[in-house]
Amino acid sequence: MQNKVDLQSNFVDRPDLDETFSDSIRSLTFDGQTMRIMFCTTRLDQPKQTDQPIAKLYPVCRLVLTPPAAVDLFNKLQQLMSVMEQSGVIKKEPTPPRTVQ
């Protein structure tokens, strides 16, 4: 296994890169080498006169991360969740007491 080399990197933006909308995560797996996340979006079929519309879940992005990138994502999400909690956007659920059996 090769040693990780610390490199200085400069961010280069790509304004031409499209954004992908997702309203759910279908799966999240880790195989020991990579973390894979499948992002999906829900779309409704056009309803017929007597039928209810049928929702279908479509994959829109399959993201594959190395373990260091997965850890970086986790840390950044924790920071974002903390800011969202402080601003009142989300409310932290109290942890239920553990029972000893």
PyMOL commands that set and color helices and strands:
alter all, ss='L'
color gray80, all
select helices_A, chain A and resi 67-86
alter helices_A, ss='H'
color red, helices_A
select strands_A, chain A and resi 24-30+35-44+55-65
alter strands_A, ss='S'
color yellow, strands_A
deselect
rebuild
show_as cartoon
